[in-house]
Amino acid sequence: MADSIDPEITAHVAALAGAARLASRRLALLTRADKDQALLAMADALDSASAEIIAANDEDIARGRAEGLAEGLLDRLRLDGPRVQAVAQALRDIAALPDPVGEIVRGSTLANGLQIRQLRVPMGVVAMIYEARPNVTVDAAGLALKSGNAVVLRGGSAAAASNRVLVKVLRTALEAQGLPPDAIALLDEGGRDAVRALMTARGLIDVLIPRGGADLIQTVVRESTVPVIETGVGNCHVYVDAAADLYKALAIVVNSKTHRVGVCNAAESLLVHRSIAPEFLPKVLAQLGWAGVTVHGDAEIESFAREAGAAYSLATDEDFAREYLSLDISARVVDSLEQALVHVQQYGTGHTEAIVTEDRAAARRWTAEVDAAAVMVNASTRFTDGGEFGFGAEIGISTQKLHARGPMGLAELTTTKWVVEGDGQIRR
């Protein structure tokens, strides 16, 4: 595959990654105070450049509308005043977090007197390939800096103008702090060849994190020769159990689906136990209908949807498996907790799965048997988020099982090394 990539683009990516590698060596030696000062300077710079950032984002929004970008994706793309303030605040939140670098994961003194310690250290150069989420540009840069890594960013074309301005502001702030601006690099040219060159830059890039839709993630996983931390799509379920508090359930379902539809932790599927369906479904479908949600349900859902005045279509297997990222939800009546678990196993993506129940045995079974990065009991799926978990920000939500799973914060951007100290010991 690498032979078919334009050699000039391959050389450009290699130069970008090489400069990031040099910068990463400098970052690895910084104290926490140095890194926190830089993060605060970057946050202040974003606030100062808010008007310029919003103007660039307006260009992206206008282009996205002209190209027919879905409303959910436009929402992900949008940066207004409060959102610029929020991404700047995320950098301040990261600055306030403990520095993971140098943390002793474990250690001991052996019988022969050797002292061994496993320490957290930076990975080196982290690359990200992501779609229309300009806030990811800032989150990734901040998390990488705090964990001592350089970052190479490849954002989607939909956010091109926003990302160029954001990276310019961040690099300028770094340079003003006496730090190498190449610690934050933007790969914004070269088209598909640039993406493929980045995916095959093994030895220059230490780890690659894709963040976006299923097609993007699976392409990176299949074609990359650089180690990948796989983030996943979110076909997240809310199961309302026979023993649910229906007042809680109503609030949780509506919040999980409608709070923000274009994100991976929004609920896409609703499962309702048959014993409470006649009482609960008319209420929840009416609330979803008022919010503009279309219900894609099994045959039993139809009469409830019509009674509630909610838009309805008969669901197919594809509907139950789909991550909508829009005002749509699949719905099904189930006979038991067992049937709900089987449904989640068949259609879930291992992201976030929620149960609403007052039955502690049912809750324990759900948390034990559901295979997902996050499992919720009586809480909205929207809480699967690095900021909500207290990480300050996240670089993505991993649905794989190696190294990192769930929201990835600072610790997940480090690896470890063993330091062994002796006094002349030799192995016999």
N, C-alpha and C positions, 0 to 999 in steps of 0.2 A: 504493500500500500504506500509506503513512504516514497518509493521510486516515482510514483505518479504525481507527487506534490511539487509544485513550482519551486525550483531550487532557491530562488530569491526569497520566497516566503519562508522556506525552511531556515534560511540563513537569518532572516529578520527575527523569527521566533527564537532561534538559538541565541542571538545577540541580546534579546530582551530577557530571556531566562538567565543568560550568563551574567548580565548586569544585576539581576535580582539575586543571584547566588552570591556575588560579592557583597551586596548590601546585607544579605542575611547573616553573613559572618560578623558584620559590625553590630547588627541588632542583637545577636546572641550574647554579646558582652555587656549590653546595657543593664544598668540597675533598674529596679522598679521605679525609682524617682524619675529617671531619665524618660522611661516609657510613658509614665503617667503625665509628665509635663508635656510631652509631644501630643498625647491624646487630647489633653485639654486645649492645647493650641489649635489642633485640628478642628475641635468642636467650635471654638470661637471663630475660626476662619469660615466654617460653614454658615454660622449665624450672620457673619458680616457679608457673605456672598449670597444671601438668601434670594435677593431680587434677580441676580444673574442666573442662579440655579432654576428658579421658577420660570424665567423666560425661556431657558433651554428646554425645560420640561414641557412648556406650552407648545413648543415646536413638535416635540415627540407626540403629545396628545393629539394635536391637529393632524399630523401625518397618520397616526393610528386610526383616527376616526375616518379619514379619507380612504384608508385601506380596509375598512370594515372590521377592525379589531373588536372583539367581543367586549361587552361592558365590564365583565369580571376582570379581563386582562387590562382594560383601561384603568380600572380602579387600582390594580397592582402597580401600574405605571405612574400614576398621578403623584406629583409632589406639589403640595400647596404650602402656605406659610407654616401651619401647625405641623405638617409632616416633616418639613425641613428642620424645624425645632426639635422634633422627636428623634430624627436621626443624629442630630448634634448631641442631644441628651444621651443617646445610647452610647456615644463615645465617652461622655463623662461617667456614665454608669460603669463602663468597662474599666476606666481609670480607678474607680473606687473598689474594684474587685481585687482579691489577693493575686499575686503573681504566681503562676504555676511553675515557672522555671526555677529549678533548684529544689523543688519540693522532694523530700525523701518519701518514696512510695513504700519501701520496706528496707530493712537492714538488720544485720546481726554481726556478732563477733564469733568466728569459728573456734573450734577447740585448739587449732594451731596458732591462734592469735590474729589471724587475718580479719580485718574489719571490712565488711562489704556493705555497700549501699546502692540501692536502685534510685536514680534521680530522674526527675522530669527534665527534658531538654527540648529545644525547638526542633521541628521537623526539618526546617531549612527553607525550601521554596514550595509554597502551596499555590496551586492554580485552581481557578474556578471558572466553569462554563455555566452560564445562567441566562434566564430569559428576562422578560420585562419587569424587573424589580430593581429600580435604581437604589432603593434603600439597602439592598444586599451589597452594593458597591462599598458603601460606608461601613456597614457591619463587618464585612470581610476584612477590610483594611484595618479597622480597629482591633478586631480579634487577633489578626495575624501579628500586628505590631506588639500587642500586650504579651503574646505567647512567644515573641522573639523570632517570628517568621517574616520573610518577604512574601509578597503575594502578586501573582500575575492574573489579571482579571479579563475575562472574555464575556462581556455582556451581550445581550441580544440587540439586534439592529433597531428594534422598536424603541429602545432607550438610549440610542447612540448619542444624541445631543446632551442629554442629562448626564450620562456617564463621563463624557469628555470634560464637562465643567466640574463635576464632582472630583474626578481624579486630579485635574489641574489644581484645584483648591487644596486638596490634601497633600499633594507633592510639594506645593509652594510652602505650606505650613511646616512640613518636615524639614525642608531645606533651611527655613528660617531658624529652626532649632538646632542646626548644625548636623542633621542626620541625612543619610543618603536618600534622595528622592526616588531612586530606583527600587526602594523597598516596596513601593506601590506602582505597579506597571499596568497599563491598559493596552490590550491587544485589540485594536478597533479597525483593523484593515486586513485584507487578504481573503475575505469570504470563507468558504468552506475549507479551502486549503489551509488557512491559518488555524482553524479548529483542529484539523487532522494533524497538522504539524505539532500543535500543542499536545494532543493526545499521544503522540509518539515521541515526545521529547524525553525519553527515559534517560536518567542520568543528569538531566538538567532540572527537571521538575521532580520533586520528591513525592508528592501526592496530588491527585486531581479530584475535585469535588464537583459533580454536576448538580445543578439545581434548576428544576423546571418540570416540564411535562414528561409523560411516559416515553415518548419517542426520543426526546433529547437524552434522557437518562439511559435508556437501553442502548442507544447508539454509542454513547461514551463507554458503557460497561463492555459492550461487545468489541469495540474497535481500539480501545486504548491499550498501549503497552506500558503506560505509566500506572502505578498502583492507584486504584480508585476507591474512594469511600462513597458507596451508593446511597444517595438520598432517594426517597420514594414518593410515588403518587399517593394520594390520600382518599381511598374509598372508605371513609370513616362511617361506622354504624352507631346508632343509638338504639339500644334494646330496652323497651319498657316492659318490665317484668310483671307477673301477676301480683306481686306484693309491692308494686311501686306506689309511692305517694304521688297521686296524679297532678297535684298542684306543682310539685317539684318537676315532675316529668314534662309538663307543658312548658315551663320556663326553659328547661334544659334543651328540649328538642328545638324550640323556636330560636334560642340563642345559638345553638350549635349550627343551625342551617343558615340563619339570616344575618348574624352579627357582621360577617364579612364573607361574601360568597366565593371570592376569587382566591382563596388561600387553601393550602393543603390540609389544614386541620378543621375545615368546615365539614359538617355532617353531610353525607351524600345518600345515606340509606337509613330508613326507619323500620324497626321491627317491633311489633306490638303483640303481646300475649293475648290469645283469644278470649280469655276470661274477662279482661278489662276493655277489650276493643269496643263494644257497644257504647260504653260510657266515655272512653278517652278519645277515640278517633274523631267523632264529630267536633270536639273542642279543638284538638290539635290541627285538624285539617282546615277548620275555619280560620284559625290564627295564621297558618301557613298561607292560606288563600288570600287573606287580607294583606299579607306581605308580598303577594305577587308570585308565590311559589307554585310551580306546576308539579303535580304528583304523578309519578309513573308507578302504578300499583298493580298488585295481582287482582284477580276478579273480585275478591271479597272487599277490596278497598273501594271499588267503583261506587257502590250505593252510598257509602259514608261520604265520599268526596262530593257526590252530587247533592246530598243533603246539606253539606257544609258550604256549598258554592265554590269549591276549589277546582281549578283547572286540573283535568285528569287525562291520562292515556294509559292503555294497557301495557304493562311492563314486559319486556323480553329479557332473556339472559344477558344481553348486551347492556340493557338499562341497569340491571342489578350490579353489573361489574364496572359501571362507568364512574369516573371522577368528573362530575359535571362542571364545577367551578362557575356555577350560574344559579339562578333561582329555579332549580329543579331538584327533586329528591325522589328516590325510589322508595317504595313502601310495601310491606308484606305483613300479613297476620300469621303468627306461628302458634303451634299447639303447646310448645314447651320451651324451657330453657335449653334443653338438648337440641331442639330444632333450630333455635337461634344460634347456638354455637356452631352447628353444621353449616348454616347459611354464611356466617362470618368466615369460617374456614374456607368455604368455596369461593366467596367473592371478595373477601377483604384483601387489603394490600399490605398489612402488617404495620400500619401507621398508628391510628388511635381508634380504640373501640370502647364504647361507654355502655354501662348498665345503669338503669334506674330501678332501685329495689330497696325495700326495708328488710328484706330477708338476708341475714348475714351469711347464711349457708350458700344462698344463690350468689351473693357477691364474691364469696371466697372461691366458689367454683369458676366463676367468670374470670377472676384474676389469675387463677391457676391454669385454666385451659385455653384462654385466648392467647394466640401467638402474635403479639404486636409490640411495637416499641413503647407504646404508652397505653395503659388500661385505666379507664376512669370509672369510679363508682359514685353515682349521684353528683356528677359534675359535667359541665359542658366540654365537648371535644376541643373547644377553642383554647383551652388552657395548655395544650401541648405546644409550648413556645419557650424559647430560651429566656426571653425577658420575663415571662410569667414564672418560670422555674427559678429565677434569681441569678441567671447567668449573665445578665447585662444585655446580651444580644446573643444571636446564634448564627452560625455559618451555614446551617441546614439541619434537617431532621433525618437522621440515618435510619433506614429500615433494614439494614443488613445486621449481621450478628458478630462481625469481626471488628475488634478495636473500639468501635463506637456504635451506640444504638440510641435512638431518640434524639432530642435536641442536642446539638454539638456546640459547646462553648469552649472556653480556654483550655481545659484539660485535654479535650479531644483533639486539639491542635498541637499536642506535644507527643513525643515518643519518650523512651527512657534509655539511659545508659547505666552500666554497672561501673562503679568506682571501687577498686579493691586496694586497700592500704596495708602494707606489711612492714616487717622489720628484718628482711633478709630471709624469709621463709622460702624453701624450695620444695618441690613435690617429690616424694620418694615412692 
